[in-house]
Amino acid sequence: MKSAAQNQVLHQLKLMETNLHEIQCKLVKTSVLNLWQIVLPDGKRILLEHAGGGHWIFRSNGIEKSHPEVRKAVLRAIGICSRHRS
C-alpha cells in the first residue's frame, strides 16, 4: 500500500506529464531513484529530481531557464497538488 506522500508524488507526476504533453514535451523516468527527464521537442533534456516533502529540483545547469514554459508546466502541477493537500 502506498503512503499519502507517495500518492501525492504520483499525482504530481501525472499532472506534470499532462502539462508537459500540452507543450510537446515528454516526462521520462530514469534508472536513478527520484530522477526524471523532461525531453524537449528539440531532443534536449532537463533533469528533474524529487527531493521529498513536495520539493522538486531542476538539475540541468540552468537549461530550464531558457524554457519558461517547462518551468510553468512543472510549477502548475505542483501548485495544483499543494492546493488539494490543504
Sequence and secondary structure as in RCSB ss.txt:
>XXXX:A:sequence
MKSAAQNQVLHQLKLMETNLHEIQCKLVKTSVLNLWQIVLPDGKRILLEHAGGGHWIFRSNGIEKSHPEVRKAVL
RAIGICSRHRS
>XXXX:A:secstr
   HHHHHHHHHHHHHHHHHHHTT EEEE SSTTEEEEE TTS EEEEEEEETTEEEE STTGGGG HHHHHHHH
HHHHHHHHHH 
